[in-house]
Amino acid sequence: MTGTVDDQRRFIDIDISHPGATSDYLAFATSSLHRKLEQGLLLSPGKYLFGDNAYVNTMYMVTPYRQGDVLEDNYNFYHSQLRINVECAFGMLVKRWAILRHPLPSAMGLNKITSLTMALCKLHNFLIDQRIERMTSTDMAHLRRGQNISLQQHEDDDVPNELLHGGEHFDDVGTNEIRRENYRRNRIATQNNERLPRDVLKDDVTNQGLVRPTPRNWE
């Protein structure tokens, strides 16, 4: 299962199509989420997804700098503070529902497993919404402006009958074309003096004077 979460650690998209050993990028590149992003059907202007370096930096996906200067390292720190919500959401999901702490029986079949997972993610979101409702009106107004995306119900034809192949990382060769196309777009954007969202956000971090905190025991 791959998942996309918002700043409140609610699941806004999940996908169960590949075996567990499949790389993150292959699972993403073949997902309906990727198709919608490529078609510009999902994100409002100024909204982006944050992913780690398993993904490619694009106009809709913001990734960390691999090896950069101090300013890029500052950006990477705050990028990781947003991205950690994904890890926390999965941790909350597993801790909240004991059935996920053990392998699900294969006799359940993918249809039932997908439906079960969708139901647990929706209940996870519901409980977070209930907590948010008890927040102050100012906080609620801020969240409403965020225009969060609801986790949509899967249609019957979205539920897989069997897992796609891709349980070994060498099967990612088929996605190299997608990677190359994204890199090509980035080069064209740079040549046309267009700035990718990552560079804009890095400048925002710099202009606000935000730096990577230094633990006291390191001083």
VEXVOGU-68266 format. One record per residue (C-alpha): residue in three letters; x, y, z. Coordinates in steps of 0.5 Angstrom, whole numbers, plus 500, padded with zeros to 3 digits. Each point is the difference from the previous one (the first is absolute). Last residue first. Layout:
% VEXVOGU-68266
MARMI   residuo    px    py    pz
MARMI       ALA     X     Y     Z
...
***
This chain:
% VEXVOGU-68266
MARMI   residuo    px    py    pz
MARMI       GLU   554   546   541
MARMI       TRP   498   493   498
MARMI       ASN   497   498   507
MARMI       ARG   496   506   499
MARMI       PRO   497   497   493
MARMI       THR   501   505   494
MARMI       PRO   493   502   497
MARMI       ARG   500   500   492
MARMI       VAL   499   508   498
MARMI       LEU   494   504   499
MARMI       GLY   502   507   498
MARMI       GLN   493   502   497
MARMI       ASN   504   501   493
MARMI       THR   504   494   500
MARMI       VAL   494   495   501
MARMI       ASP   496   504   495
MARMI       ASP   506   499   495
MARMI       LYS   500   493   501
MARMI       LEU   492   500   499
MARMI       VAL   502   503   493
MARMI       ASP   505   496   498
MARMI       ARG   496   494   502
MARMI       PRO   494   502   496
MARMI       LEU   504   500   494
MARMI       ARG   502   507   497
MARMI       GLU   499   501   492
MARMI       ASN   506   504   497
MARMI       ASN   498   497   493
MARMI       GLN   507   495   501
MARMI       THR   498   498   507
MARMI       ALA   493   498   498
MARMI       ILE   503   496   494
MARMI       ARG   505   497   504
MARMI       ASN   494   498   505
MARMI       ARG   496   497   495
MARMI       ARG   506   496   497
MARMI       TYR   500   497   508
MARMI       ASN   493   498   500
MARMI       GLU   501   497   493
MARMI       ARG   506   496   502
MARMI       ARG   496   498   507
MARMI       ILE   494   497   496
MARMI       GLU   505   497   495
MARMI       ASN   503   496   506
MARMI       THR   493   498   502
MARMI       GLY   501   493   496
MARMI       VAL   507   499   503
MARMI       ASP   496   500   507
MARMI       ASP   500   492   499
MARMI       PHE   507   500   503
MARMI       HIS   497   502   507
MARMI       GLU   496   493   501
MARMI       GLY   493   499   501
MARMI       GLY   498   504   494
MARMI       HIS   494   496   497
MARMI       LEU   493   503   502
MARMI       LEU   496   497   505
MARMI       GLU   494   496   499
MARMI       ASN   492   502   500
MARMI       PRO   502   507   501
MARMI       VAL   494   505   502
MARMI       ASP   500   506   496
MARMI       ASP   495   496   495
MARMI       ASP   495   500   506
MARMI       GLU   501   507   501
MARMI       HIS   504   502   506
MARMI       GLN   497   505   505
MARMI       GLN   504   507   500
MARMI       LEU   504   502   506
MARMI       SER   498   508   501
MARMI       ILE   505   505   497
MARMI       ASN   502   506   505
MARMI       GLN   498   507   498
MARMI       GLY   505   503   505
MARMI       ARG   496   506   501
MARMI       ARG   495   495   504
MARMI       LEU   506   498   504
MARMI       HIS   502   508   502
MARMI       ALA   492   501   501
MARMI       MET   500   494   505
MARMI       ASP   507   503   504
MARMI       THR   496   506   501
MARMI       SER   494   497   502
MARMI       THR   504   496   506
MARMI       MET   501   493   499
MARMI       ARG   494   495   502
MARMI       GLU   498   498   493
MARMI       ILE   508   499   499
MARMI       ARG   499   494   504
MARMI       GLN   494   497   497
MARMI       ASP   503   501   493
MARMI       ILE   506   496   502
MARMI       LEU   495   494   502
MARMI       PHE   497   501   494
MARMI       ASN   507   499   496
MARMI       HIS   502   494   504
MARMI       LEU   493   497   498
MARMI       LYS   501   502   493
MARMI       CYS   506   496   500
MARMI       LEU   497   494   503
MARMI       ALA   495   500   495
MARMI       MET   505   500   494
MARMI       THR   504   495   503
MARMI       LEU   494   495   501
MARMI       SER   498   501   493
MARMI       THR   507   499   497
MARMI       ILE   500   494   504
MARMI       LYS   493   497   498
MARMI       ASN   502   501   493
MARMI       LEU   507   498   501
MARMI       GLY   498   493   502
MARMI       MET   498   498   507
MARMI       ALA   503   493   499
MARMI       SER   507   504   501
MARMI       PRO   499   501   507
MARMI       LEU   502   507   502
MARMI       PRO   507   500   503
MARMI       HIS   501   503   507
MARMI       ARG   500   506   503
MARMI       LEU   494   503   495
MARMI       ILE   495   496   504
MARMI       ALA   502   504   506
MARMI       TRP   497   507   498
MARMI       ARG   502   506   503
MARMI       LYS   507   498   500
MARMI       VAL   501   499   493
MARMI       LEU   496   506   498
MARMI       MET   504   504   505
MARMI       GLY   506   498   497
MARMI       PHE   498   501   493
MARMI       ALA   498   507   501
MARMI       CYS   507   501   504
MARMI       GLU   504   498   494
MARMI       VAL   496   504   495
MARMI       ASN   500   506   505
MARMI       ILE   508   500   500
MARMI       ARG   499   503   493
MARMI       LEU   499   507   503
MARMI       GLN   506   500   505
MARMI       SER   504   497   494
MARMI       HIS   499   506   496
MARMI       TYR   502   504   506
MARMI       PHE   506   497   500
MARMI       ASN   502   500   493
MARMI       TYR   499   507   499
MARMI       ASN   505   501   505
MARMI       ASP   505   496   496
MARMI       GLU   498   503   494
MARMI       LEU   502   507   503
MARMI       VAL   507   496   503
MARMI       ASP   502   498   493
MARMI       GLY   497   494   497
MARMI       GLN   500   492   499
MARMI       ARG   494   497   498
MARMI       TYR   495   506   501
MARMI       PRO   494   497   503
MARMI       THR   493   499   495
MARMI       VAL   494   504   498
MARMI       MET   495   497   496
MARMI       TYR   495   504   495
MARMI       MET   505   504   496
MARMI       THR   505   494   500
MARMI       ASN   506   497   505
MARMI       VAL   500   493   498
MARMI       TYR   498   495   506
MARMI       ALA   504   495   504
MARMI       ASN   504   506   503
MARMI       ASP   494   501   505
MARMI       GLY   493   503   498
MARMI       PHE   496   507   501
MARMI       LEU   494   501   496
MARMI       TYR   499   507   498
MARMI       LYS   494   505   500
MARMI       GLY   502   507   497
MARMI       PRO   494   500   495
MARMI       SER   495   494   502
MARMI       LEU   502   493   499
MARMI       LEU   496   495   497
MARMI       LEU   499   500   493
MARMI       GLY   506   502   497
MARMI       GLN   501   494   495
MARMI       GLU   506   498   503
MARMI       LEU   497   501   507
MARMI       LYS   494   495   498
MARMI       ARG   505   495   497
MARMI       HIS   504   500   506
MARMI       LEU   494   499   505
MARMI       SER   498   494   495
MARMI       SER   506   497   502
MARMI       THR   505   497   495
MARMI       ALA   506   505   502
MARMI       PHE   498   500   507
MARMI       ALA   501   492   501
MARMI       LEU   506   500   496
MARMI       TYR   503   506   504
MARMI       ASP   499   497   506
MARMI       SER   504   494   498
MARMI       THR   496   493   500
MARMI       ALA   502   495   506
MARMI       GLY   493   500   503
MARMI       PRO   496   498   494
MARMI       HIS   497   505   495
MARMI       SER   493   503   499
MARMI       ILE   497   503   507
MARMI       ASP   500   507   500
MARMI       ILE   498   505   505
MARMI       ASP   498   508   499
MARMI       ILE   498   505   505
MARMI       PHE   502   496   506
MARMI       ARG   499   505   506
MARMI       ARG   507   502   504
MARMI       GLN   497   507   501
MARMI       ASP   505   503   495
MARMI       ASP   497   496   495
MARMI       VAL   502   492   498
MARMI       THR   502   496   494
MARMI       GLY   500   493   501
MARMI       THR   503   494   496
MARMI       MET   498   493   502
***
